[in-house]
Amino acid sequence: MAFKRFDPEDFVVSSDSITSTLWSTGAPILTEFYTSSVQAAGSSGNYYLSVYQTASNLSTAQVQFDIAYADSLGSGSTLYNSIVPQNSYTKTIYGQYRSLILEDENSNFIFGNGNNTITGSFFWVLSIERANYKQSLFPGSLNLHLSGSGGIINLTDNSLDNPVSTFIGSTRVYQLISGSNGTAGSLAGSGYVTNSGSYGLVFPDLGTILINPFAVSQSIRLFPSRSNNSDGLNTQRLFNAILLGDSFALNSQETITSDYVFVRARNSEFNYSENPSFISGSTGEVIYSNFINAPQVYITTVGMYNDSNDLLAVAKMSRPLLKDFTKEALVRVKLDF
């Protein structure tokens, strides 16, 4: 067995982005949407509405995403306690997303940028089921159709129009715009709505989409109920818009980091073997005299050791590689993690 220490230039680190379908159906577009009356009537129904891919019983149905409604004033839902004003489910949800995304209880959600922005004190939330995607949502794959009394609109993120990532706090964010496949295309105003900013915000690393009711209402006349101490069924309103839109496309993204190790065998190296068919076990001599000055061996395995001679990884060759004094070998080993 022969050893050789690696040089720093023998190591290269590479990252590859891998995309895959997100929905449990295996299809890139979700076209069937169902809810559970059991979930909606339960305690969780006060906070969110789960959307499934099938109408069969809950033992086989899988959650694809959840719909929630958040309101800083607590409107659109009943109160926890009628004697405590504004202390409602929607206010709690607003506070949760403010803490998660803005990381500051004194900050506000802003839809849009530049001269066309609006402060969002209430909004819908689409939360993608965490088990459905690997590392993050894939920017540019979002295509959501919403249907209201004013027509149908297709929403996407603006990742292609603005390829440089922006952040809110430590969270990567894109604007939700009218368009398709990550761009507004030839639409005027970059897919925004005049005086209402963007249609929302997309947080690919959180699997979360916020929808701006002001922009949506101007396009398809879909607006939440903001009644006090009363269930406005706002999650159901958005679900109906998605159901009638009949198309929700979204993919998953994962970054795989690989270490490439280049194992170099120069012409003068690794030309002899300790295999019993090559060297005598009793005398340590080369069995065949013509192998003394012109040896021929085959490389079949590469082992990587640490400084304590502990074997850390083994790479098997796809086929034996002939080695002698007239040949040099370069073996590239890929380590994925």
Buried (B, 14 or more C-beta within 10 A) or exposed (E): EEEEEEEEEBEEEEEEEEBEBBBBBEEBBBBBBBBBEEBBEEEEBBBBBBBBBBEEEEEEBBBBBBBBBBBBBBBBBBBBEEEEEBEBBBBBBBEBBBEEBBEEEEEEBBBBBEEBBBEBEBBBBBBBBEEBBBBBBBBBBBBBBBBBEEEBBBBBBBBBBBEEEEEBEEBBBBBBBBBBBBBBEEEEEBBBBEEBBBBBBBBBBBBBBBBBBBBBBBBBEBBBBBEBEBBBBBBBBBBBBBBBBBBBBBBBBBEEEEBEBBBBBEEEBBBBBEEEEBBEEEEEEBEEEEBEEEBBBEBEEBEBEEEEEEEEEEBEEEEEBEBEEEEEBEBEBEBEE
